[in-house]
Amino acid sequence: MHNLVMRTTITLDDNVHEFASYYARAKGLTLSAAIEELIRNVQNPPKPELDIRIGPHGLPMFPPTGRTITSEMVKAIEEEEYDPEKFA
């Protein structure tokens, strides 16, 4: 791999150019850097943060953590006063 900068001209559909421009502004990148980042993300997609699987009954399931949730734990959470600031 070489570290030379290659200049080239590409033609983009208007909607693709608009998306890349918005992406670049949102990330604080140049248009070239944004397009390069998008292409690299397609080449090497980031790993998903959660490993959510679909169970045998069609419901999403989180991977097991080895922790057991007891009925006492559920009751304690149900008795806590709801504070919307905790979920903001």
Secondary structure, DSSP 8 states (H G I E B T S, - for coil): -------------HHHHHHHHHHHHHHT--HHHHHHHHHHHHHS----SS--EE-TTS-EE----S----HHHHHHHHHS---GGGG-
